[in-house]
Amino acid sequence: MSDNERIERDFNARDEDEKKAFLEETWCDQCQEVNLGMVEPVEYELNEIIFIEGKCKKCGSIILTELTDDEF
């Protein structure tokens, strides 16, 4: 496996409260606002870092959340 290989993960396997937090407690760089919400979440691992990526509910821009060790 190369360092740049994206490994798909199952966002829906997360517990309901965790999913709700990721989908609602977001920061959109485009809107410069917090907690606008995210749709179409995709979870993956890249270079041993877990990401959750989706689209801002307000403007549709990509929102990328990098999970730290205390978040999973």
PDB file of N, CA, C and O in Angstrom:
ATOM      1  N   MET A   1       0.851  -1.190   0.000  1.00  0.00           N
ATOM      2  CA  MET A   1       0.000   0.000   0.000  1.00  0.00           C
ATOM      3  C   MET A   1       0.887   1.240   0.000  1.00  0.00           C
ATOM      4  O   MET A   1       1.818   1.335   0.799  1.00  0.00           O
ATOM      5  N   SER A   2       0.612   2.168  -0.869  1.00  0.00           N
ATOM      6  CA  SER A   2       1.399   3.400  -0.915  1.00  0.00           C
ATOM      7  C   SER A   2       0.906   4.381   0.150  1.00  0.00           C
ATOM      8  O   SER A   2      -0.196   4.236   0.679  1.00  0.00           O
ATOM      9  N   ASP A   3       1.726   5.367   0.452  1.00  0.00           N
ATOM     10  CA  ASP A   3       1.375   6.352   1.475  1.00  0.00           C
ATOM     11  C   ASP A   3       0.160   7.186   1.080  1.00  0.00           C
ATOM     12  O   ASP A   3      -0.542   7.712   1.944  1.00  0.00           O
ATOM     13  N   ASN A   4      -0.084   7.306  -0.200  1.00  0.00           N
ATOM     14  CA  ASN A   4      -1.174   8.167  -0.658  1.00  0.00           C
ATOM     15  C   ASN A   4      -2.447   7.398  -1.005  1.00  0.00           C
ATOM     16  O   ASN A   4      -3.331   7.931  -1.675  1.00  0.00           O
ATOM     17  N   GLU A   5      -2.543   6.152  -0.553  1.00  0.00           N
ATOM     18  CA  GLU A   5      -3.718   5.351  -0.868  1.00  0.00           C
ATOM     19  C   GLU A   5      -4.857   5.658   0.104  1.00  0.00           C
ATOM     20  O   GLU A   5      -4.704   5.541   1.320  1.00  0.00           O
ATOM     21  N   ARG A   6      -5.979   6.045  -0.445  1.00  0.00           N
ATOM     22  CA  ARG A   6      -7.164   6.371   0.344  1.00  0.00           C
ATOM     23  C   ARG A   6      -7.907   5.081   0.666  1.00  0.00           C
ATOM     24  O   ARG A   6      -8.240   4.309  -0.233  1.00  0.00           O
ATOM     25  N   ILE A   7      -8.166   4.851   1.952  1.00  0.00           N
ATOM     26  CA  ILE A   7      -8.871   3.657   2.405  1.00  0.00           C
ATOM     27  C   ILE A   7     -10.270   4.082   2.844  1.00  0.00           C
ATOM     28  O   ILE A   7     -10.429   4.836   3.803  1.00  0.00           O
ATOM     29  N   GLU A   8     -11.274   3.591   2.135  1.00  0.00           N
ATOM     30  CA  GLU A   8     -12.656   3.941   2.464  1.00  0.00           C
ATOM     31  C   GLU A   8     -13.039   3.326   3.804  1.00  0.00           C
ATOM     32  O   GLU A   8     -12.653   2.199   4.114  1.00  0.00           O
ATOM     33  N   ARG A   9     -13.801   4.074   4.593  1.00  0.00           N
ATOM     34  CA  ARG A   9     -14.318   3.608   5.880  1.00  0.00           C
ATOM     35  C   ARG A   9     -15.828   3.822   5.873  1.00  0.00           C
ATOM     36  O   ARG A   9     -16.346   4.571   5.045  1.00  0.00           O
ATOM     37  N   ASP A  10     -16.535   3.167   6.793  1.00  0.00           N
ATOM     38  CA  ASP A  10     -17.996   3.240   6.821  1.00  0.00           C
ATOM     39  C   ASP A  10     -18.469   4.248   7.874  1.00  0.00           C
ATOM     40  O   ASP A  10     -18.537   3.937   9.063  1.00  0.00           O
ATOM     41  N   PHE A  11     -18.792   5.449   7.417  1.00  0.00           N
ATOM     42  CA  PHE A  11     -19.281   6.494   8.314  1.00  0.00           C
ATOM     43  C   PHE A  11     -20.540   6.030   9.049  1.00  0.00           C
ATOM     44  O   PHE A  11     -20.727   6.350  10.223  1.00  0.00           O
ATOM     45  N   ASN A  12     -21.393   5.284   8.369  1.00  0.00           N
ATOM     46  CA  ASN A  12     -22.658   4.840   8.963  1.00  0.00           C
ATOM     47  C   ASN A  12     -22.473   3.809  10.072  1.00  0.00           C
ATOM     48  O   ASN A  12     -23.422   3.509  10.796  1.00  0.00           O
ATOM     49  N   ALA A  13     -21.266   3.263  10.217  1.00  0.00           N
ATOM     50  CA  ALA A  13     -20.989   2.305  11.296  1.00  0.00           C
ATOM     51  C   ALA A  13     -20.777   3.021  12.633  1.00  0.00           C
ATOM     52  O   ALA A  13     -20.759   2.383  13.686  1.00  0.00           O
ATOM     53  N   ARG A  14     -20.619   4.331  12.588  1.00  0.00           N
ATOM     54  CA  ARG A  14     -20.428   5.106  13.821  1.00  0.00           C
ATOM     55  C   ARG A  14     -21.730   5.158  14.613  1.00  0.00           C
ATOM     56  O   ARG A  14     -22.813   4.969  14.061  1.00  0.00           O
ATOM     57  N   ASP A  15     -21.612   5.414  15.894  1.00  0.00           N
ATOM     58  CA  ASP A  15     -22.801   5.499  16.743  1.00  0.00           C
ATOM     59  C   ASP A  15     -23.603   6.763  16.387  1.00  0.00           C
ATOM     60  O   ASP A  15     -23.041   7.751  15.915  1.00  0.00           O
ATOM     61  N   GLU A  16     -24.900   6.715  16.617  1.00  0.00           N
ATOM     62  CA  GLU A  16     -25.807   7.781  16.156  1.00  0.00           C
ATOM     63  C   GLU A  16     -25.429   9.161  16.705  1.00  0.00           C
ATOM     64  O   GLU A  16     -25.476  10.150  15.973  1.00  0.00           O
ATOM     65  N   ASP A  17     -25.060   9.233  17.971  1.00  0.00           N
ATOM     66  CA  ASP A  17     -24.682  10.528  18.557  1.00  0.00           C
ATOM     67  C   ASP A  17     -23.423  11.079  17.902  1.00  0.00           C
ATOM     68  O   ASP A  17     -23.315  12.281  17.662  1.00  0.00           O
ATOM     69  N   GLU A  18     -22.472  10.195  17.614  1.00  0.00           N
ATOM     70  CA  GLU A  18     -21.228  10.597  16.969  1.00  0.00           C
ATOM     71  C   GLU A  18     -21.511  11.120  15.553  1.00  0.00           C
ATOM     72  O   GLU A  18     -20.992  12.162  15.152  1.00  0.00           O
ATOM     73  N   LYS A  19     -22.340  10.382  14.806  1.00  0.00           N
ATOM     74  CA  LYS A  19     -22.691  10.818  13.443  1.00  0.00           C
ATOM     75  C   LYS A  19     -23.380  12.178  13.480  1.00  0.00           C
ATOM     76  O   LYS A  19     -23.066  13.064  12.685  1.00  0.00           O
ATOM     77  N   LYS A  20     -24.319  12.335  14.408  1.00  0.00           N
ATOM     78  CA  LYS A  20     -25.062  13.592  14.521  1.00  0.00           C
ATOM     79  C   LYS A  20     -24.104  14.754  14.793  1.00  0.00           C
ATOM     80  O   LYS A  20     -24.239  15.824  14.200  1.00  0.00           O
ATOM     81  N   ALA A  21     -23.135  14.542  15.691  1.00  0.00           N
ATOM     82  CA  ALA A  21     -22.165  15.596  16.017  1.00  0.00           C
ATOM     83  C   ALA A  21     -21.350  15.977  14.788  1.00  0.00           C
ATOM     84  O   ALA A  21     -21.168  17.161  14.508  1.00  0.00           O
ATOM     85  N   PHE A  22     -20.858  14.983  14.053  1.00  0.00           N
ATOM     86  CA  PHE A  22     -20.068  15.280  12.851  1.00  0.00           C
ATOM     87  C   PHE A  22     -20.898  16.002  11.795  1.00  0.00           C
ATOM     88  O   PHE A  22     -20.388  16.882  11.101  1.00  0.00           O
ATOM     89  N   LEU A  23     -22.165  15.639  11.668  1.00  0.00           N
ATOM     90  CA  LEU A  23     -23.021  16.236  10.637  1.00  0.00           C
ATOM     91  C   LEU A  23     -23.526  17.628  11.006  1.00  0.00           C
ATOM     92  O   LEU A  23     -23.841  18.420  10.117  1.00  0.00           O
ATOM     93  N   GLU A  24     -23.608  17.941  12.295  1.00  0.00           N
ATOM     94  CA  GLU A  24     -24.163  19.229  12.714  1.00  0.00           C
ATOM     95  C   GLU A  24     -23.109  20.223  13.183  1.00  0.00           C
ATOM     96  O   GLU A  24     -23.254  21.425  12.960  1.00  0.00           O
ATOM     97  N   GLU A  25     -22.056  19.744  13.825  1.00  0.00           N
ATOM     98  CA  GLU A  25     -21.043  20.632  14.397  1.00  0.00           C
ATOM     99  C   GLU A  25     -19.880  20.783  13.429  1.00  0.00           C
ATOM    100  O   GLU A  25     -18.817  20.190  13.614  1.00  0.00           O
ATOM    101  N   THR A  26     -20.097  21.577  12.405  1.00  0.00           N
ATOM    102  CA  THR A  26     -19.116  21.744  11.336  1.00  0.00           C
ATOM    103  C   THR A  26     -18.673  23.202  11.232  1.00  0.00           C
ATOM    104  O   THR A  26     -19.340  24.114  11.720  1.00  0.00           O
ATOM    105  N   TRP A  27     -17.544  23.386  10.590  1.00  0.00           N
ATOM    106  CA  TRP A  27     -17.055  24.735  10.262  1.00  0.00           C
ATOM    107  C   TRP A  27     -16.898  24.782   8.764  1.00  0.00           C
ATOM    108  O   TRP A  27     -16.247  23.919   8.176  1.00  0.00           O
ATOM    109  N   CYS A  28     -17.483  25.774   8.144  1.00  0.00           N
ATOM    110  CA  CYS A  28     -17.338  25.946   6.695  1.00  0.00           C
ATOM    111  C   CYS A  28     -16.359  27.087   6.430  1.00  0.00           C
ATOM    112  O   CYS A  28     -16.602  28.228   6.822  1.00  0.00           O
ATOM    113  N   ASP A  29     -15.256  26.772   5.764  1.00  0.00           N
ATOM    114  CA  ASP A  29     -14.265  27.798   5.426  1.00  0.00           C
ATOM    115  C   ASP A  29     -14.834  28.838   4.459  1.00  0.00           C
ATOM    116  O   ASP A  29     -14.479  30.015   4.525  1.00  0.00           O
ATOM    117  N   GLN A  30     -15.707  28.401   3.574  1.00  0.00           N
ATOM    118  CA  GLN A  30     -16.298  29.315   2.587  1.00  0.00           C
ATOM    119  C   GLN A  30     -17.255  30.305   3.253  1.00  0.00           C
ATOM    120  O   GLN A  30     -17.176  31.512   3.022  1.00  0.00           O
ATOM    121  N   CYS A  31     -18.156  29.781   4.080  1.00  0.00           N
ATOM    122  CA  CYS A  31     -19.152  30.632   4.748  1.00  0.00           C
ATOM    123  C   CYS A  31     -18.555  31.369   5.961  1.00  0.00           C
ATOM    124  O   CYS A  31     -19.083  32.394   6.392  1.00  0.00           O
ATOM    125  N   GLN A  32     -17.450  30.834   6.502  1.00  0.00           N
ATOM    126  CA  GLN A  32     -16.849  31.368   7.724  1.00  0.00           C
ATOM    127  C   GLN A  32     -17.859  31.363   8.870  1.00  0.00           C
ATOM    128  O   GLN A  32     -17.966  32.315   9.642  1.00  0.00           O
ATOM    129  N   GLU A  33     -18.601  30.244   8.950  1.00  0.00           N
ATOM    130  CA  GLU A  33     -19.597  30.082  10.007  1.00  0.00           C
ATOM    131  C   GLU A  33     -19.509  28.679  10.577  1.00  0.00           C
ATOM    132  O   GLU A  33     -19.090  27.737   9.905  1.00  0.00           O
ATOM    133  N   VAL A  34     -19.912  28.566  11.826  1.00  0.00           N
ATOM    134  CA  VAL A  34     -19.884  27.285  12.517  1.00  0.00           C
ATOM    135  C   VAL A  34     -21.287  26.669  12.550  1.00  0.00           C
ATOM    136  O   VAL A  34     -22.295  27.374  12.513  1.00  0.00           O
ATOM    137  N   ASN A  35     -21.323  25.348  12.622  1.00  0.00           N
ATOM    138  CA  ASN A  35     -22.549  24.568  12.813  1.00  0.00           C
ATOM    139  C   ASN A  35     -23.626  24.790  11.750  1.00  0.00           C
ATOM    140  O   ASN A  35     -24.815  24.856  12.062  1.00  0.00           O
ATOM    141  N   LEU A  36     -23.197  24.904  10.494  1.00  0.00           N
ATOM    142  CA  LEU A  36     -24.157  25.018   9.397  1.00  0.00           C
ATOM    143  C   LEU A  36     -24.688  23.656   8.979  1.00  0.00           C
ATOM    144  O   LEU A  36     -25.776  23.550   8.411  1.00  0.00           O
ATOM    145  N   GLY A  37     -23.913  22.615   9.263  1.00  0.00           N
ATOM    146  CA  GLY A  37     -24.315  21.262   8.906  1.00  0.00           C
ATOM    147  C   GLY A  37     -23.615  20.759   7.662  1.00  0.00           C
ATOM    148  O   GLY A  37     -23.172  21.530   6.810  1.00  0.00           O
ATOM    149  N   MET A  38     -23.531  19.445   7.583  1.00  0.00           N
ATOM    150  CA  MET A  38     -22.850  18.769   6.480  1.00  0.00           C
ATOM    151  C   MET A  38     -23.781  17.711   5.902  1.00  0.00           C
ATOM    152  O   MET A  38     -24.520  17.060   6.640  1.00  0.00           O
ATOM    153  N   VAL A  39     -23.744  17.542   4.585  1.00  0.00           N
ATOM    154  CA  VAL A  39     -24.499  16.482   3.917  1.00  0.00           C
ATOM    155  C   VAL A  39     -23.522  15.630   3.111  1.00  0.00           C
ATOM    156  O   VAL A  39     -22.385  16.037   2.870  1.00  0.00           O
ATOM    157  N   GLU A  40     -23.965  14.466   2.705  1.00  0.00           N
ATOM    158  CA  GLU A  40     -23.176  13.532   1.893  1.00  0.00           C
ATOM    159  C   GLU A  40     -21.831  13.184   2.534  1.00  0.00           C
ATOM    160  O   GLU A  40     -20.791  13.311   1.887  1.00  0.00           O
ATOM    161  N   PRO A  41     -21.836  12.742   3.811  1.00  0.00           N
ATOM    162  CA  PRO A  41     -20.569  12.433   4.473  1.00  0.00           C
ATOM    163  C   PRO A  41     -19.883  11.196   3.898  1.00  0.00           C
ATOM    164  O   PRO A  41     -20.527  10.195   3.583  1.00  0.00           O
ATOM    165  N   VAL A  42     -18.567  11.292   3.769  1.00  0.00           N
ATOM    166  CA  VAL A  42     -17.732  10.173   3.334  1.00  0.00           C
ATOM    167  C   VAL A  42     -16.578  10.099   4.316  1.00  0.00           C
ATOM    168  O   VAL A  42     -15.934  11.106   4.609  1.00  0.00           O
ATOM    169  N   GLU A  43     -16.321   8.912   4.817  1.00  0.00           N
ATOM    170  CA  GLU A  43     -15.218   8.741   5.766  1.00  0.00           C
ATOM    171  C   GLU A  43     -14.128   7.918   5.102  1.00  0.00           C
ATOM    172  O   GLU A  43     -14.407   6.928   4.425  1.00  0.00           O
ATOM    173  N   TYR A  44     -12.882   8.334   5.302  1.00  0.00           N
ATOM    174  CA  TYR A  44     -11.760   7.591   4.737  1.00  0.00           C
ATOM    175  C   TYR A  44     -10.497   7.839   5.548  1.00  0.00           C
ATOM    176  O   TYR A  44     -10.409   8.770   6.348  1.00  0.00           O
ATOM    177  N   GLU A  45      -9.523   6.967   5.306  1.00  0.00           N
ATOM    178  CA  GLU A  45      -8.222   7.101   5.952  1.00  0.00           C
ATOM    179  C   GLU A  45      -7.188   7.361   4.864  1.00  0.00           C
ATOM    180  O   GLU A  45      -7.197   6.714   3.817  1.00  0.00           O
ATOM    181  N   LEU A  46      -6.302   8.309   5.120  1.00  0.00           N
ATOM    182  CA  LEU A  46      -5.244   8.650   4.176  1.00  0.00           C
ATOM    183  C   LEU A  46      -4.001   8.964   4.989  1.00  0.00           C
ATOM    184  O   LEU A  46      -4.033   9.817   5.876  1.00  0.00           O
ATOM    185  N   ASN A  47      -2.907   8.276   4.689  1.00  0.00           N
ATOM    186  CA  ASN A  47      -1.655   8.475   5.424  1.00  0.00           C
ATOM    187  C   ASN A  47      -1.850   8.324   6.929  1.00  0.00           C
ATOM    188  O   ASN A  47      -1.304   9.094   7.719  1.00  0.00           O
ATOM    189  N   GLU A  48      -2.649   7.305   7.319  1.00  0.00           N
ATOM    190  CA  GLU A  48      -2.925   6.971   8.714  1.00  0.00           C
ATOM    191  C   GLU A  48      -3.704   8.057   9.463  1.00  0.00           C
ATOM    192  O   GLU A  48      -3.710   8.077  10.694  1.00  0.00           O
ATOM    193  N   ILE A  49      -4.356   8.949   8.732  1.00  0.00           N
ATOM    194  CA  ILE A  49      -5.203   9.987   9.321  1.00  0.00           C
ATOM    195  C   ILE A  49      -6.632   9.735   8.828  1.00  0.00           C
ATOM    196  O   ILE A  49      -6.852   9.491   7.641  1.00  0.00           O
ATOM    197  N   ILE A  50      -7.593   9.796   9.742  1.00  0.00           N
ATOM    198  CA  ILE A  50      -8.998   9.578   9.378  1.00  0.00           C
ATOM    199  C   ILE A  50      -9.655  10.927   9.093  1.00  0.00           C
ATOM    200  O   ILE A  50      -9.505  11.879   9.859  1.00  0.00           O
ATOM    201  N   PHE A  51     -10.382  10.992   7.985  1.00  0.00           N
ATOM    202  CA  PHE A  51     -11.080  12.200   7.562  1.00  0.00           C
ATOM    203  C   PHE A  51     -12.560  11.906   7.377  1.00  0.00           C
ATOM    204  O   PHE A  51     -12.947  10.799   7.002  1.00  0.00           O
ATOM    205  N   ILE A  52     -13.382  12.915   7.645  1.00  0.00           N
ATOM    206  CA  ILE A  52     -14.790  12.879   7.266  1.00  0.00           C
ATOM    207  C   ILE A  52     -15.003  14.101   6.382  1.00  0.00           C
ATOM    208  O   ILE A  52     -14.744  15.237   6.780  1.00  0.00           O
ATOM    209  N   GLU A  53     -15.479  13.835   5.184  1.00  0.00           N
ATOM    210  CA  GLU A  53     -15.645  14.885   4.179  1.00  0.00           C
ATOM    211  C   GLU A  53     -17.104  14.933   3.762  1.00  0.00           C
ATOM    212  O   GLU A  53     -17.747  13.896   3.601  1.00  0.00           O
ATOM    213  N   GLY A  54     -17.617  16.126   3.591  1.00  0.00           N
ATOM    214  CA  GLY A  54     -18.993  16.285   3.140  1.00  0.00           C
ATOM    215  C   GLY A  54     -19.167  17.661   2.516  1.00  0.00           C
ATOM    216  O   GLY A  54     -18.192  18.360   2.239  1.00  0.00           O
ATOM    217  N   LYS A  55     -20.402  18.031   2.301  1.00  0.00           N
ATOM    218  CA  LYS A  55     -20.710  19.336   1.705  1.00  0.00           C
ATOM    219  C   LYS A  55     -21.471  20.187   2.703  1.00  0.00           C
ATOM    220  O   LYS A  55     -22.332  19.688   3.427  1.00  0.00           O
ATOM    221  N   CYS A  56     -21.154  21.471   2.741  1.00  0.00           N
ATOM    222  CA  CYS A  56     -21.844  22.430   3.597  1.00  0.00           C
ATOM    223  C   CYS A  56     -23.314  22.503   3.171  1.00  0.00           C
ATOM    224  O   CYS A  56     -23.623  22.612   1.984  1.00  0.00           O
ATOM    225  N   LYS A  57     -24.213  22.441   4.159  1.00  0.00           N
ATOM    226  CA  LYS A  57     -25.647  22.539   3.858  1.00  0.00           C
ATOM    227  C   LYS A  57     -26.022  23.908   3.293  1.00  0.00           C
ATOM    228  O   LYS A  57     -26.992  24.023   2.544  1.00  0.00           O
ATOM    229  N   LYS A  58     -25.266  24.939   3.644  1.00  0.00           N
ATOM    230  CA  LYS A  58     -25.618  26.293   3.216  1.00  0.00           C
ATOM    231  C   LYS A  58     -25.102  26.598   1.808  1.00  0.00           C
ATOM    232  O   LYS A  58     -25.861  27.061   0.957  1.00  0.00           O
ATOM    233  N   CYS A  59     -23.789  26.333   1.555  1.00  0.00           N
ATOM    234  CA  CYS A  59     -23.212  26.769   0.279  1.00  0.00           C
ATOM    235  C   CYS A  59     -22.759  25.626  -0.632  1.00  0.00           C
ATOM    236  O   CYS A  59     -22.479  25.850  -1.810  1.00  0.00           O
ATOM    237  N   GLY A  60     -22.685  24.405  -0.098  1.00  0.00           N
ATOM    238  CA  GLY A  60     -22.296  23.259  -0.916  1.00  0.00           C
ATOM    239  C   GLY A  60     -20.798  23.046  -1.032  1.00  0.00           C
ATOM    240  O   GLY A  60     -20.367  22.103  -1.696  1.00  0.00           O
ATOM    241  N   SER A  61     -19.986  23.899  -0.402  1.00  0.00           N
ATOM    242  CA  SER A  61     -18.536  23.723  -0.444  1.00  0.00           C
ATOM    243  C   SER A  61     -18.132  22.481   0.342  1.00  0.00           C
ATOM    244  O   SER A  61     -18.844  22.039   1.243  1.00  0.00           O
ATOM    245  N   ILE A  62     -16.985  21.934  -0.014  1.00  0.00           N
ATOM    246  CA  ILE A  62     -16.469  20.756   0.688  1.00  0.00           C
ATOM    247  C   ILE A  62     -16.017  21.142   2.088  1.00  0.00           C
ATOM    248  O   ILE A  62     -15.293  22.119   2.277  1.00  0.00           O
ATOM    249  N   ILE A  63     -16.453  20.362   3.060  1.00  0.00           N
ATOM    250  CA  ILE A  63     -16.022  20.491   4.452  1.00  0.00           C
ATOM    251  C   ILE A  63     -15.194  19.252   4.755  1.00  0.00           C
ATOM    252  O   ILE A  63     -15.632  18.129   4.501  1.00  0.00           O
ATOM    253  N   LEU A  64     -14.011  19.451   5.292  1.00  0.00           N
ATOM    254  CA  LEU A  64     -13.125  18.342   5.597  1.00  0.00           C
ATOM    255  C   LEU A  64     -12.782  18.375   7.070  1.00  0.00           C
ATOM    256  O   LEU A  64     -12.248  19.368   7.565  1.00  0.00           O
ATOM    257  N   THR A  65     -13.087  17.291   7.778  1.00  0.00           N
ATOM    258  CA  THR A  65     -12.785  17.173   9.198  1.00  0.00           C
ATOM    259  C   THR A  65     -11.712  16.106   9.366  1.00  0.00           C
ATOM    260  O   THR A  65     -11.880  14.967   8.930  1.00  0.00           O
ATOM    261  N   GLU A  66     -10.614  16.482   9.997  1.00  0.00           N
ATOM    262  CA  GLU A  66      -9.540  15.543  10.308  1.00  0.00           C
ATOM    263  C   GLU A  66      -9.730  15.103  11.748  1.00  0.00           C
ATOM    264  O   GLU A  66      -9.797  15.935  12.653  1.00  0.00           O
ATOM    265  N   LEU A  67      -9.817  13.792  11.963  1.00  0.00           N
ATOM    266  CA  LEU A  67     -10.045  13.276  13.301  1.00  0.00           C
ATOM    267  C   LEU A  67      -8.719  13.125  14.037  1.00  0.00           C
ATOM    268  O   LEU A  67      -7.744  12.596  13.504  1.00  0.00           O
ATOM    269  N   THR A  68      -8.715  13.607  15.275  1.00  0.00           N
ATOM    270  CA  THR A  68      -7.549  13.442  16.128  1.00  0.00           C
ATOM    271  C   THR A  68      -7.782  12.229  17.019  1.00  0.00           C
ATOM    272  O   THR A  68      -8.897  11.713  17.084  1.00  0.00           O
ATOM    273  N   ASP A  69      -6.752  11.777  17.697  1.00  0.00           N
ATOM    274  CA  ASP A  69      -6.850  10.569  18.520  1.00  0.00           C
ATOM    275  C   ASP A  69      -7.966  10.632  19.555  1.00  0.00           C
ATOM    276  O   ASP A  69      -8.542   9.594  19.883  1.00  0.00           O
ATOM    277  N   ASP A  70      -8.288  11.803  20.077  1.00  0.00           N
ATOM    278  CA  ASP A  70      -9.337  11.895  21.094  1.00  0.00           C
ATOM    279  C   ASP A  70     -10.745  11.900  20.505  1.00  0.00           C
ATOM    280  O   ASP A  70     -11.721  11.932  21.255  1.00  0.00           O
ATOM    281  N   GLU A  71     -10.868  11.869  19.180  1.00  0.00           N
ATOM    282  CA  GLU A  71     -12.188  11.887  18.552  1.00  0.00           C
ATOM    283  C   GLU A  71     -12.657  10.506  18.073  1.00  0.00           C
ATOM    284  O   GLU A  71     -13.785  10.369  17.598  1.00  0.00           O
ATOM    285  N   PHE A  72     -11.811   9.497  18.192  1.00  0.00           N
ATOM    286  CA  PHE A  72     -12.244   8.148  17.780  1.00  0.00           C
ATOM    287  C   PHE A  72     -11.627   7.098  18.644  1.00  0.00           C
ATOM    288  O   PHE A  72     -11.878   5.910  18.445  1.00  0.00           O
TER     289      PHE A  72
END
